[in-house]
Amino acid sequence: MKTIKNNQPTNDNNRVFFIISILSWLLFLVTAWLSIGLPYSFNFKFFWLTISFDFETDVYYPLVMHFVFHYIVFIFTFVMATFAFLVYMTYRDDNNVTDGMLGKYSKFHFIPLLCISALFIIGESIDESKGRLNTVMYIFNFIFTSIGLASLIFIRVQTKIESPWYAIFAIKEGTYSCLIVLLIYNIGFNFTYYGLYEINDNKYAGNWKTGCGIAFAIIIGIANLVLSNIFQDVMIAIMNILIYVGMIINYYNTDIDIRNESNATGEGIIDIIILSLSGCSILFFVLRHKSIICK
């Protein structure tokens, strides 16, 4: 196996991208882990501009995950990303890893990482005593989420790591896949709540909340299922399950009278259907993998 001298990429151009890569990973990990504590109150928690509540609300909020699952999906991603970075650093003198990370297009993986770091910074800049958001936060949240999602899907396709298997799993099928799912969720969540933020008419706001709650419960789930099957990626399906379990618990933990007042009568059923489809996808992956091994 050809190795890289002095643990550095073989040319000046790749050396620059290697340094940018390391700095972007570090910024991403630092902002990610800091978000666990900031901003935080005993009543609610923000990751990016997604929110969850650690108490029973008197209003139903669509697409919101249960407080515990809100933590689980993000912290699981942080752990996966930290492991991926450690693998990346450990095998930085291995052409299989560095060529995969610093390929013609994959070397631009710093773009989605910087966008995601910006999302954490936006979330961490919220005044936790007031919990107030503003239009500028929402606009930049949309910009960074859109760029991050589009570029990360492209980078995931372009990243070609042949070995070791746990480098492939941690970086491409772990970190990248988890972040793609969260970015898709973030688009639906913030489109819904930016609309509510801008709407002053209570009747129109109620219709918006009901419509977006149903529409994005379908769109988020189906988008993840499609990507999971295109990439043959079980991690996307697992993350989809965790998100929808969180949404289902939040839905059924809300008093039925409150749900009826919000016209949220079908969202729980949609969430259960998406959850079931995600479970079927995982079963399909397992059976397919088993059949390949048996051959």
N, C-alpha and C positions, 0 to 999 in steps of 0.2 A: 504493500500500500504506500502510495506517495504521501509524504507528510509535508507540512508547511514549516519552513524553518523559523525558529525563534517564536513559534506559536503565533505568527502573524500571517495575514493574507499575502499572496505571492507578488502583488504589484501595488503601486502607490494608490491607484484608483480604489482598489478593494480595501486597502488599509484605511482610507478615509471613510468608506462606507461601513467598515467594521467598527470604527470608533463611534460613528453616528449611531450605529445599531446598538452598541453597548449603552451609550448615553440614553437613548430612547427607551430601552428596556428598563434601565434603572429609574428613570423618571416615571415611567408607567407603574412600576412596582411600588415606589415610594408613595405616589399619590393614591394608589389603590389601597395599600395597607393603612394609610392615614385616614382614609374615608370611613374606616370602621368606627373611629372615635369622633370624627368631625364631619358634618354637624350632627349632633345627637341631643335629644331631650328624652325625658321619660315617657313622652307621649307619641313621638313619631321618629322615623328614621329616613334620611335621604341617602340613596346611592345614585350618583348623577342627579337627574331631577325626578327619579322614580321615588315614590314614598310608600311607607307602610305605617300602620298604627298599632301601638301596644295597648290598646284599650277598645272597648266596644263603642262604636260610633253611632250617632243618632241619624246618620245619613249614609246611604249606600254609595260606595265609590267603585266604579267598574275598573277592571284590569289590575286592581291592587292585590298584591300577594299578602298572605298571612305574614306577620312580622318575622316569625322564625324562618320561613322559607325565603323571605326576602334576603335575610342574612346568608342562608345556606347557599343560594345560587351564586351570590357574589363572592363569598369567602372561598367556596369550592373553586371558582375561577382564579382567585388570587393564589391559592395553593398550587393549582396546576401551572399557572404562569411562573411562579417562583421555581418550581421544579424544572420547568422548561428552560428557564434562564440558567440554572445550575448545570443542566445537561449541555446547553449551548457552550458555556464557559469550559466545562470539563473536556468537551470534544472540539474545541476551537482549532486544534492542530490536526483534526481529521477532515480530509477532503470531502468525505461523504456529507458531513454536517455543514462545514463552511461553504462548500460549493452550493449546497441546497439553500442556505440562508443568504448567500451573497451572489446569487445567480443574476442573469441579465435583468430580470424584473423583480425577483424575490428580494433583492437587496434594498428595495424601497419599502420594506415592511416597517420602517420607522415612521412612515406617514400615518397608517392607522394607529400605531402605538402612541404617537404624539396627539392625534385627535382624541383618543380615549383618555389620555392623561388630561387633556383640556376639559373633558366631560367631568372627570373627578374634581378638578379645580373649581369648575362652575358649581358643582354640588357642595363642595366644601366652603364656598364663599357665601352660602346662605346664612342669614342671621338666624341662628338657632333659637333665640329668644322670641323672635317674631314669626319665623318660618315663612317669610315673605319672598315671593318670586317676582320677577318683572319681565317685561317684553324682551329686553336685551338678552337676558338669560335664556329665554325660550328660543329666540332666533339663533343665537350661537350654538345652542344645544342641537337644533335641527341641522345646522351647517356641519358641525363636527361629527354628528351621528351619521349623516348622509355620506360625507366623504370617507369616514372611517369604515362604514359598512361596505360601500362599493369597492374601496381599495383593498379591504381585508379579504373579501371574497376572491378578488383577482389574485392577490398575493398567495392565498391558500392554494389556488389552482396552480400557480407558477412555482411554488416551493417543492422541489424534488429532492427529498432526503431518502436515500436507499437503506441506510443502516446507521447506528443500531436501531432496533425496533422501538425502543423506549424513547429515542429522540424523535422519531416520527410521531409516536403517540403523544408525547408531552408538548411538542411545539405545534405540529400541524393539526393533528386530530384531537388534541386536548385544548390548548390555549386558544388557538385561532377559532376553533369550532365553538367553544364556550362564549367567546366574545361576539361572534357573529349572532348567536341566539340572543344575547343580551342587547345588542344593538338593534335588532329587529323589534324586540319587546319595547325598547326605549322609544323608537319611532312611533309605534301605536299609542303608547302611554302618553307621550308628550303632545302628540297631535290632539288627543282627546282633551287633555287638561289645559293646553294653550287655548283651545276653543272656548272652554268654560271660563278661562281667565278673561277673555276678551268679550264674552257675551254678558250683557247687562239685563236682558229680558229673562225672567225666571222660567216662563213657559218654553221659550226657545232653547234655553239652557238645558231644561229637562229633556227635550226631544234630542238635543245634541248628545247628551250623556247616554241616553238609551241607545241611540243609533250607533254611536262610536263604540259603546260597550259590546254590542252584538257584532258589529262589523269587524272590529280589531281582534275580538276573541277568535273569530274565524281566520282573519288574515294572518295574524301572528303564528297561529298553530299550523295552518296550511303551508305558509312560507317555510317554516322550519322543517316540516315533513318533506316538502319537495326537495329542499337542500340536503336533507339527511339521506334521501334515496338517490339523488344525483351523485353525491360524494361517497355514497355507501358508508356513512359516518354514524356510528351508533351513539357517539357522544352528543350529537345534536338532538337526537331523539330523547336521550336521558335528560338533558337540560330542559327540553320541552316538557317532559313529564314533571320535573321539579317545579317549573313555573306554573303549570296548570294545576298541580296539587295545591300549591299556595293560593291560587286564585279560587279554587273550589272551596277550600277551607274558609277563606275570607267571605265568600258568597254565603255559605250556609251558616257561618257564625253571625251573620247579620240577621237581626230579627225579621221574620217574614213580613210583618206589617210595614217595616221600613223599606224592604225590597219592593213591596207592592206599591208603596207611595212613589218610588222611583221608577216604576214600570219595568223593573228588572226581573222579569219572570222566566226568561229563556236562557239567560247567560250561563247559569249553572249547568244546564243540560248540554249546551254547546261545549263548555269546558270539559265535561265528562266524556263527550264524544271525541274531542281532540286528544284527551288523555288516553282513551282506549286505542285510537289510531296510532299514537306514539308507541304504546305497548306492543301493538301488532307489528310495528316496524322493527322493534328490537327483536321480537320473536323471529321475524323473517330473516334478520341478519344472522341470528344464532343458528337457525336451521340451514341457511345457505352456507355459512362458514363450516358447519359440521359436515355437510354433504361434500364440500370441497376437500376437507381433510380425509374423509372416508375414501374418496377416489384415489 
